[in-house]
Amino acid sequence: VGGVPPSPQVQYKLSPRVSDTDIKALLAEASPARAMDHDVSRVLSRGLGYVCAYLAGELVGFVNVAWDGGAHAFLLDPAVRTDCRRRGIGVQLVRYAEQLAREGGAEWLHVDFEPGLERFYRKCGFRKSQAGLINLKAAASRNSG
Ligand SMILES: CC(C)(COP(=O)(O)OP(=O)(O)OC[C@H]1O[C@@H](n2cnc3c(N)ncnc32)[C@H](O)[C@@H]1OP(=O)(O)O)[C@@H](O)C(=O)NCCC(=O)NCCS
């Protein structure tokens, strides 16, 4: 995709055994606003699979693929450790996520993201679509007010 060369010493594993602590530490470092406060293994057990990237045995990248059980898969929580960015790991994680989704029988892979990441997702092969979102916690307090 877009001529980004894969980093040769990075290893990618599809749905490997991985500790909650390692995933939480990576997300807390790479994406503090999205740090996972749920039970990670419960979240991962409900999806189509996930992809981990390792450099010298350390977890440096992650992405989760959620699924509706049919045609729709959802890319969640892509994260690359700060000191490992801009060397193609993010794009490669998404490529493997695409493979997981395709092999799992999905037809569409969805993602939503903030405007600053448009270039990244375009490089990954996503095209624009309209999407919507409700914050259920905020909506509940609004509705009960
Ligand atoms: C988004 C993220 C996963 C990208 O990982 P990465 O390994 O750095 O991405 P890549 O090296 O594969 O990037 C490929 C291309 O995407 C674009 N890109 C990547 N990160 C970008 C950024 N922050 N801003 C703008 N463009 C970006 C660039 O064009 C880049 O190519 P270049 O380095 O040759 O310019 C990483 O920045 C991250 O973990 N961010 C914090 C968590 C986050 O916001 N996740 C997304 C939630 S929707």
The ligand as an ORCA input file, in Angstrom:
! r2SCAN-3c Opt
* xyz 0 1
  C      -1.844      5.944     13.848
  C      -0.620      5.055     14.118
  C      -1.100      3.654     14.472
  C       0.254      5.024     12.843
  O       1.336      4.118     13.072
  P       2.709      4.226     12.248
  O       3.417      2.941     12.414
  O       3.444      5.450     12.632
  O       2.173      4.400     10.764
  P       3.005      4.148      9.401
  O       4.464      4.308      9.641
  O       2.543      2.861      8.830
  O       2.481      5.373      8.522
  C       2.325      5.262      7.162
  C       1.942      6.599      6.597
  O       0.721      7.077      7.197
  C       0.815      8.508      7.394
  N       0.819      8.793      8.835
  C       1.147      7.963      9.850
  N       0.975      8.572     11.042
  C       0.531      9.801     10.770
  C       0.177     10.905     11.580
  N       0.224     10.863     12.919
  N      -0.237     12.042     10.966
  C      -0.301     12.107      9.614
  N       0.025     11.086      8.784
  C       0.437      9.956      9.359
  C       2.118      8.955      6.748
  O       1.818      9.256      5.412
  C       2.963      7.696      6.837
  O       3.900      7.630      5.811
  P       5.303      8.447      5.947
  O       5.871      8.081      7.300
  O       6.078      7.896      4.787
  O       4.952      9.875      5.839
  C       0.258      5.637     15.260
  O       0.559      6.974     14.958
  C      -0.406      5.614     16.635
  O      -0.302      4.625     17.360
  N      -1.078      6.729     17.004
  C      -1.695      6.844     18.317
  C      -2.933      6.006     18.438
  C      -4.009      6.427     17.458
  O      -4.312      7.584     17.307
  N      -4.584      5.401     16.807
  C      -5.643      5.598     15.832
  C      -6.968      5.562     16.461
  S      -8.245      5.725     15.214
*
